[in-house]
Amino acid sequence: MSSYHFDHLHQVSPDPEKAAEFYVNIFNAKVLNKHSTPDGRLLIAMELGGAPVSLIGPTTEDQVSPIPPKYYGLHHFGIKTDDLETAIAELKAKGVKFIQEIAEPIPGLKMTFLMGPDNVPIELLQRS
């Protein structure tokens, strides 16, 4: 059976830089890195009290996303596993609905999305 562990929170912000500044100034968060996603949005990885937090700009009308992208706030949370393919098979056997095929957006990261309760997307990922 696969094991699962909390990995991160992901927040969509109209201004990720301003949101990051808030978390740094108010809660002493640390910015770990900043980069552009494959679709051109700014992604800021931070640590807040030991928890990983990702801040990202919203998608535009011409960008396609399998998860609801057109709002601000908590977008999804990530759960990591050591064997993504096995975990997917186990979860599908339990009736879990996946909303994205496996993707590898950067080397060493394989991920997919499933729909959680109340239509909250959950990223299931494996890091190498």
PyMOL commands that set and color helices and strands:
alter all, ss='L'
color gray80, all
select helices_A, chain A and resi 16-27+84-93+117-119
alter helices_A, ss='H'
color red, helices_A
select strands_A, chain A and resi 4-12+30-36+42-48+51-56+73-81+103-106+109-115+121-127
alter strands_A, ss='S'
color yellow, strands_A
deselect
rebuild
show_as cartoon
